[in-house]
Amino acid sequence: MTEKTEEQRRAEWLEQRRQHITSTDVPALMKLDDSYGSPMGIFLDKRGLAEHSAEVPEYLEWGNRLQVGILKGYADRVGEAVDLADPFELIEVPDFPLLAASLDARWHEKDLRPVDAKNVGVFAPREWGEPLTDEIPPRYIVQLHVQMMATGTQVADLAMLFGGQRMRIYRVVRDEEIAASCREVAERFYHDHVLADLPPPVDASNEWSRFLNSRRQRTDEFVEATAEAVDWATRLRDASEAKAEAEELEKEAQNHLKAIIGENAGIVGTFGRISFKRNRDSEKVDEKAVIDALAVKLCGVDPELAAFIESVIKQHTTCKPGARPLRPTWHKEG
C-alpha cells in the first residue's frame, strides 16, 4: 500500500477539521482579541466554501520548524520528556465529539498533559504575567481548555518563545466553567449557522468583506433605505469624519516630529523610539511599457515577429473583474 504524502495527509486533516469546531475556532467564535479567524471565516470553512492552498504558508512553515526547538527547550526546563504529536491528528473530545484539537506535544509520563508551543516576535508584558501562572491572553486559555477536554487532562502548559531569545512557560489548570462555555459556543454556532446554512451576523472581519465584495451586482437600481440602513449610514458618516480628523492630527504630529528630528536618524524617549531614516533607493522596470515599445519598434522591421509578440501578449492577458467599492455621497446639513 502506497504511503500517503504529507500534502495528502494535510488535505485529509483539513477536511476533518471542517467537520469539527477546533481549539483555534473557539476563541474566534467567542470574539476574543487577536483570535485566529472570524465567525464568518469559520462558517465558510465548515460549509466547504473557503479555499485552502495546498502550499503551507511560510509563516506556518517556520513556526513548525521552530516548534521542535521550543518543545525541546521546554522539556529541558521542566525536566520532563515530551512526545511530539502527529501534526495531522485531530483528537475529539470524548463526550462531545463536535469539539476537537490538534496537539503540539504531550508529557511522556505522569499526567500526559498537552504542551502547546508558540513563537511570537514581540514581548508584550501587559498580556503576559509571571512564569508558571495562567496570566496569558484569554485566547490561549480557551485553546488549552479544548486540548485538555480532548485529552481528558486537568493541566496544560504553554511554552512561549519571545523574540526568538526568551522563553517563558505558563500553566493552565482546567476550569469547568470555561470548558462548559467552549461546549456551548461550539454547539450553538454549529447548530444555528453551519447546519442551518445561515451566515453569522455581519461584522468587521476580512472574511465578511471578501464575501460581500464577491457578490454580483444584478441591477442598476438604488433601493430605498430602511431604518437599519439609515442607522448604519449615519455610523459610517460619523466614523469617516472622525477618521479624517484623526488622519489630519496624525499628519500634523508626524510633521512636527520630523521637524524636531531634523537631520538626525530619530528620537528616543519614555514613549519609545521613533526613527526617520531614508530607505535604500530602488529601481522598478515598467515591463509592459518596455514590451509595448519593442513591439512598436519591431512592427516596421519584422511583421511576423510583431504579430507573434502581439499574440503572446494576448495569450497572457487576463481580465480582472472590476471591484465593487462602496462610495457614499453625504447630503450637506443645513
C-alpha positions in Angstrom: 0.0 0.0 0.0 1.4 3.4 -1.0 2.2 5.7 1.9 0.3 9.0 1.8 2.3 12.1 1.1 2.4 15.0 3.5 0.2 17.0 1.2 -2.4 14.2 1.1 -2.3 13.9 4.9 -2.7 17.7 5.3 -5.6 17.7 2.9 -7.4 14.9 4.9 -6.6 16.7 8.1 -8.2 20.0 6.8 -11.3 18.0 5.7 -11.5 16.5 9.2 -11.2 20.0 10.8 -14.0 21.2 8.5 -16.3 18.7 10.2 -15.5 19.9 13.8 -15.2 23.0 15.8 -11.5 23.1 16.8 -9.4 24.6 19.6 -8.5 27.5 17.3 -12.1 28.1 16.2 -13.5 28.6 19.7 -11.6 31.8 20.6 -12.7 33.3 17.3 -16.3 32.3 18.0 -16.0 33.9 21.4 -14.6 37.0 19.6 -11.5 37.2 21.8 -8.8 39.6 20.9 -6.3 38.5 18.3 -8.0 35.2 17.7 -7.2 33.4 14.5 -10.1 33.8 12.0 -13.6 35.0 12.5 -17.1 33.5 12.8 -17.7 34.2 9.1 -14.4 32.6 8.1 -15.2 29.6 10.2 -18.7 29.4 8.7 -17.3 29.4 5.1 -14.8 26.8 6.1 -17.3 24.4 7.7 -19.7 24.8 4.7 -16.9 24.0 2.3 -16.8 27.5 0.7 -13.4 28.5 1.9 -10.3 27.9 -0.3 -7.3 26.1 1.2 -4.0 26.4 -0.5 -2.1 23.1 -0.9 1.1 25.1 -0.2 1.9 25.7 3.5 2.3 29.5 4.2 5.9 30.5 5.0 5.0 31.7 8.5 3.5 28.3 9.3 6.5 26.5 7.9 8.9 28.4 10.1 6.5 28.1 13.0 6.6 24.3 12.6 10.4 24.4 12.3 10.8 26.4 15.5 8.2 24.4 17.3 10.5 21.4 17.8 13.3 23.5 19.2 10.8 25.3 21.6 9.5 21.9 22.8 13.0 20.6 23.4 13.8 23.7 25.4 10.6 23.3 27.3 11.5 19.7 28.2 14.9 20.7 29.4 13.4 23.5 31.6 10.7 21.3 33.3 12.8 18.1 33.4 10.2 16.0 31.8 10.3 14.1 28.5 7.7 15.1 25.9 6.3 13.2 22.9 5.8 15.2 19.8 2.3 14.9 18.4 1.3 14.0 14.9 0.6 17.4 13.3 -2.2 15.8 11.2 -4.0 14.1 14.0 -7.3 15.5 15.3 -8.4 14.4 18.7 -12.1 14.6 19.5 -13.5 15.5 23.0 -14.7 12.0 24.1 -18.1 13.0 25.4 -18.6 15.9 22.9 -17.1 14.9 19.6 -18.0 18.1 17.8 -15.1 19.7 19.6 -11.6 18.6 18.6 -7.9 19.7 18.9 -4.6 19.0 17.3 -1.7 18.9 19.7 1.9 20.0 19.6 3.2 17.6 22.2 2.3 15.8 25.5 4.2 14.7 28.5 5.7 11.3 28.0 4.7 10.1 31.6 2.8 11.2 34.7 -0.3 13.2 33.8 0.3 13.2 30.0 -0.6 16.9 29.8 -0.8 18.7 26.5 2.0 21.2 25.7 1.5 24.0 23.2 4.4 25.8 21.7 4.2 29.3 20.4 6.7 31.8 18.9 6.0 35.5 18.9 8.0 38.4 17.7 7.4 41.0 20.4 7.3 40.6 24.2 4.1 42.3 25.5 4.4 42.4 29.3 0.8 43.7 29.7 -0.5 40.5 28.3 1.9 38.1 29.9 2.3 37.5 33.6 4.8 35.6 35.7 6.0 32.2 34.5 4.0 29.1 35.6 0.9 31.2 36.0 -2.2 31.4 33.8 -1.7 35.1 33.3 -1.9 34.8 29.5 -4.2 36.2 26.8 -7.7 34.6 27.0 -7.5 33.1 23.5 -4.7 30.8 24.7 -6.6 29.8 27.8 -9.5 28.8 25.7 -7.3 26.8 23.2 -5.6 25.0 26.0 -9.0 24.1 27.6 -10.2 22.4 24.4 -6.9 20.5 24.3 -7.4 19.4 28.0 -11.0 18.4 27.2 -9.8 16.3 24.2 -7.1 14.6 26.2 -9.0 14.2 29.5 -6.3 16.1 31.4 -6.5 18.7 34.2 -3.4 20.8 33.4 -1.9 22.2 30.1 1.4 24.0 29.6 2.2 26.8 27.1 5.8 27.2 26.1 6.3 30.7 24.7 9.4 31.9 22.9 9.5 35.7 22.8 11.6 37.4 20.1 13.5 34.2 19.4 15.5 34.6 22.5 13.4 34.5 25.7 11.3 31.5 26.8 8.6 31.5 29.4 6.4 28.6 30.5 2.8 29.2 31.5 0.5 26.7 33.2 -3.3 26.5 32.9 -5.5 24.4 35.2 -8.8 23.2 33.9 -11.8 25.3 34.8 -15.1 23.5 34.2 -16.9 26.8 33.7 -14.6 27.7 30.8 -15.0 24.1 29.5 -18.7 24.5 29.5 -18.5 27.8 27.7 -16.4 26.1 25.0 -19.1 23.4 24.5 -21.9 25.9 24.5 -20.3 28.2 21.9 -19.4 25.4 19.6 -22.8 23.7 19.8 -24.7 26.9 19.3 -22.6 28.0 16.3 -22.7 24.7 14.6 -26.5 24.3 15.1 -27.5 27.9 14.4 -25.2 28.6 11.5 -23.4 25.6 10.0 -26.3 23.1 10.0 -28.8 25.8 9.2 -26.6 27.2 6.4 -27.1 30.6 7.9 -24.2 33.0 7.9 -23.3 34.6 11.3 -24.1 38.3 11.9 -22.2 40.8 9.8 -19.1 42.1 11.4 -15.9 44.0 10.5 -13.9 40.8 9.6 -11.9 40.5 6.4 -13.9 37.3 5.6 -17.2 39.2 5.6 -15.6 42.0 3.4 -14.4 39.5 0.9 -17.7 37.6 0.8 -19.7 40.8 0.3 -17.3 42.2 -2.3 -17.6 39.0 -4.3 -21.4 39.2 -4.6 -22.6 40.0 -8.1 -24.4 43.3 -8.9 -27.5 42.2 -10.7 -29.4 45.5 -11.2 -28.6 49.3 -11.6 -31.4 50.2 -9.2 -31.0 52.2 -5.9 -33.2 50.9 -3.2 -34.9 53.0 -0.5 -33.1 52.9 2.8 -34.6 51.1 5.7 -34.3 52.4 9.3 -31.4 49.9 9.8 -29.7 51.3 6.7 -30.1 54.9 7.9 -28.5 53.9 11.2 -25.5 52.2 9.6 -25.1 55.0 7.1 -25.0 57.5 9.9 -22.4 55.5 11.7 -20.3 55.3 8.6 -20.5 59.0 8.0 -19.6 59.7 11.7 -16.7 57.2 11.5 -15.4 58.7 8.2 -15.4 62.2 9.7 -13.7 61.0 12.9 -11.1 59.1 10.7 -10.5 62.3 8.6 -9.9 64.3 11.8 -7.6 61.6 13.2 -5.6 61.4 10.0 -5.2 65.2 10.0 -3.9 65.2 13.5 -1.6 62.2 12.7 -0.1 64.1 9.7 0.4 67.2 11.9 2.1 65.2 14.6 4.3 63.4 12.1 5.5 66.7 10.5 6.2 68.2 14.0 8.3 65.2 14.9 10.1 65.2 11.5 11.0 68.9 12.1 12.3 68.1 15.6 14.4 65.2 14.4 15.8 67.3 11.5 19.0 65.7 10.1 19.2 63.1 12.8 18.2 59.4 12.5 15.4 59.6 15.1 14.5 60.3 18.7 14.1 58.2 21.8 12.1 58.9 25.0 9.8 57.5 27.6 7.3 56.8 24.8 9.6 54.5 22.9 11.7 55.1 19.8 10.8 56.9 16.5 13.2 56.6 13.5 13.3 58.9 10.5 15.8 57.2 8.3 15.9 57.1 4.5 15.4 53.7 2.9 17.7 52.4 0.2 16.9 53.6 -3.3 15.1 51.0 -5.5 14.5 50.6 -9.2 11.4 49.3 -10.9 11.1 48.4 -14.6 7.7 49.0 -16.3 7.7 45.7 -18.1 4.5 46.4 -20.0 5.9 49.7 -21.3 9.1 48.0 -22.4 7.2 45.3 -24.3 4.9 47.8 -25.9 7.9 50.0 -27.1 9.7 46.9 -28.5 6.5 45.8 -30.3 6.0 49.2 -31.9 9.7 49.3 -33.0 9.5 45.8 -34.5 6.3 46.4 -36.4 8.2 48.1 -39.1 11.1 45.7 -39.1 9.6 42.2 -39.0 5.8 41.9 -39.3 5.8 38.2 -38.4 7.7 38.9 -35.2 5.5 41.8 -34.3 2.4 39.5 -34.9 4.0 36.9 -32.7 4.6 39.4 -29.9 1.0 40.6 -30.1 -0.3 37.0 -29.9 1.9 36.3 -26.9 0.6 39.5 -25.2 -3.0 38.4 -25.8 -2.3 34.9 -24.6 -1.0 36.2 -21.3 -3.6 38.9 -20.8 -6.3 38.2 -18.4 -9.4 40.1 -17.5 -9.6 41.2 -13.9 -13.2 41.6 -12.6 -14.0 45.2 -11.7 -14.1 46.0 -8.0 -17.4 46.9 -6.3 -16.4 49.7 -4.0 -18.8 51.4 -1.5 -18.8 55.1 -2.4 -21.0 57.2 0.0 -22.1 60.7 -1.0 -23.4 62.6 2.0 -26.1 65.3 2.0 -24.8 68.6 3.3 -26.5 69.5 6.5 -28.2 72.9 6.8 
